[in-house]
Amino acid sequence: MTGNCSDAEMEKLMLALAEGADDAFAQLEALVSQHPTDARLHFLRGSLLIGAGRAIEAHAALREAVVLAPAYALARFQLGSFELTSGEPARARRTWEPLDAQLPPGHYLVLFANGLRDLIEDRFETAITHLEAGVAANAENLPLNGDMQLIIAECRKQLGTAETADEASATSLLLDQFATRGTMH
């Protein structure tokens, strides 16, 4: 089979994942095999692999989603976020670049990417402004808002300790933040 999986197949998979079915990941793998050009499946696979701590496979799956569907904005944002939290800020910037042309400036993914770009440059106040604006604009991916709220809290904490000798870099903040979580959706 080629092309995208059917809505019924996707619904069945999402239900299995939501219920924590033992064979949910195997179902996903089967669908990826049957529909190798379905970017949504590669994106979902990458997200699950991040949560499982399988970083190399996760990166490959997210990258495949973006290669298959360059306009898949959420996959592009998540790939860049993964690259950033993997210690590759320059790569993350390049991955996010097309979002600026693809989406309007007030779109939550553009605002989140701008906030993370600010964070890379240790511009905590501007990062907070962009991230908060993104949270306010995002009504479609609420788990992502939760992740951004955690970054905002870390930025605020950093601003409170900015004059200490132990100031952390923005990249190390993100690496610490997501090293134990792996929850970006």
Secondary structure, DSSP 8 states (H G I E B T S, - for coil): --S---HHHHHHHHHHHHHT-TTHHHHHHHHHHH-TT-HHHHHHHHHHHHHTT-HHHHHHHHHHHHHH-TT-HHHHHHHHHHHHHTT-HHHHHHHHHHHHHHS-TTSHHHHHHHHHHHHHTT-HHHHHHHHHHHHHH-SS-HHHHHHHHHHHHHHHHHHHTTTSTT---HHHHHHHHHHTT----
